Amino acid sequence: MTGAGGQAAEPRSMAFRQAVAEAAAQDRDLAAYYRDTDYRPLWTGEGEADRARRAALVRTLANAGLHGLPEARYDLDGLMSQMVAARSLRDLGMIEVALSRAYLDYARDVQSGVLEPARVIGDIKREVTDRAATEYLTEVASDAPIRVMRALPPRTNEYARLMKEKLRLERLIEEGGWGPAVQAEKLSPGDGGAAVIALRNRLVAMGYLRRSASSQYDGTIQTAVQDFQRDHGLETDGVAGPSTLSALNRSAAERLQAVIVAMERERWLARDRGARHVLVNLTDFSARILDDDAVTFQTRAVIGKNSGDRRSPEFSDEMEHMVVNPTWHVPRSIAVKEYLPQMQRNPNAAGHLKLYNRNGREVSRGAVNFGAYNARNFPFAIKQPPSQRNALGLVKFMFPNKYNIYLHDTPQKALFDREKRDFSHGCIRLQQPFDFAYELLSPQEADPEGYFHSVLGTGRETYVQLEQHVPVHIIYRTAFTQAQGRVQYRDDVYDRDALIWEALRKAGVSLAAVQS
């Protein structure tokens, strides 16, 4: 860059240094970086490396919208105008710091997220670590800038596939979306008429059906509906009932919002998920084991009820062991809110549970005046011994955490037949816990199934350590991808994504188009 009259600007002159120091003064890290580098320019110098960094930054900020980021925050047009208008060394010093600020804003947003998750939703227990400004700037100063900037976004297959879906939806919206919504309460095989035609046309636009002139809900449409249901976590009965039609009638713009939120959520997750890890997606009511991005086990799950303090939180931890034939230590909140009132009405209520005093000794119900206690002074622990009827079933999977959340078996098997499965107090119940256990034990046992049942057969509570701890990620995605096949969409069961989208919108994130 040049100064007034085309003279080369000497960036280390006093005027430049003073301008940089003044412009960076309100940011301690930024000021420290320039002080430690003796106010050498990072972006505004005349050297080839400076020009390359400048060009890389302009190109990167121009593409910020591809990542669903708030483009106005980086003000590329304003930066370009400042660069063109620079006429003095002081101007160069000011634009130098402005470029660094824009780069830092972009780098932090694309690497760790636009939002602080816990500030938006308290049940998102993710601590997103932010790198220091000096680290970001030193990195881009010492390596090829394009390579550094390309490495900032999450390098996961999930993020890449979500970005691809974002671009697909944006093109689709520009072309008019999926067409008119289907105006019906329910459509079944054999039906005909205008609503079936609208259903057919929407399935064609979504890629589930080839173009057809049929106005009947025939076998081809039924198969397409089943494919759609499978991709949206619905019962695959081939009938377009209320839940299926609700999902079908979501606009492409709504799906695009879900994808942009999912990209933000992906930025909140740890970079290293673990070659083998457990992924619980609350919106999908599922638990999966993944090995190198491939699903090696999958089961249905029941999650926390969408009520009060029962919603399952989102966090990551490491599974350390499983407990076979577990004792259920009833959480105090459940003990005093649910069981104490029952025992006050009938001392023998919930007879499968036992009371223990502070010394760990069992207490006879007949010796307790339950009416003398309330939620604050109830002095007993309540436990359920191991049994087929135990609330935790016959095995639980532990990743010790302060939220007291874990995965476990359950005797309430009928709940897994429901389409929407939010019934627990917050923990995650598994439909196939034994198979889940076999898969977790497979790296350390020659016969994992035989070993598990030998422990189970004792009837005693037994801790089985996992020789290799397995990362567990409890996530919440209304849009998520798979290695093969279409992007999956789910309902916003806790209304969390709606809050995140609103926060992103207020931060400056917008849709490229908003047609349906």
Helices and strands as residue ranges (DSSP letters): G 4-6, H 14-24, H 28-36, H 48-62, G 64-67, H 71-74, H 76-85, H 89-112, H 117-120, H 133-142, H 145-150, H 157-174, H 194-205, H 219-231, H 242-248, H 252-268, E 276-281, G 282-284, E 286-291, E 294-304, E 315-324, E 328-329, H 332-334, I 335-339, H 340-345, E 354-356, E 362-363, G 365-367, G 370-372, E 381-384, E 395-398, E 407-408, G 413-417, E 422-424, E 428-430, H 433-441, H 448-456, E 462-475, E 479-480, E 488-489, H 496-507
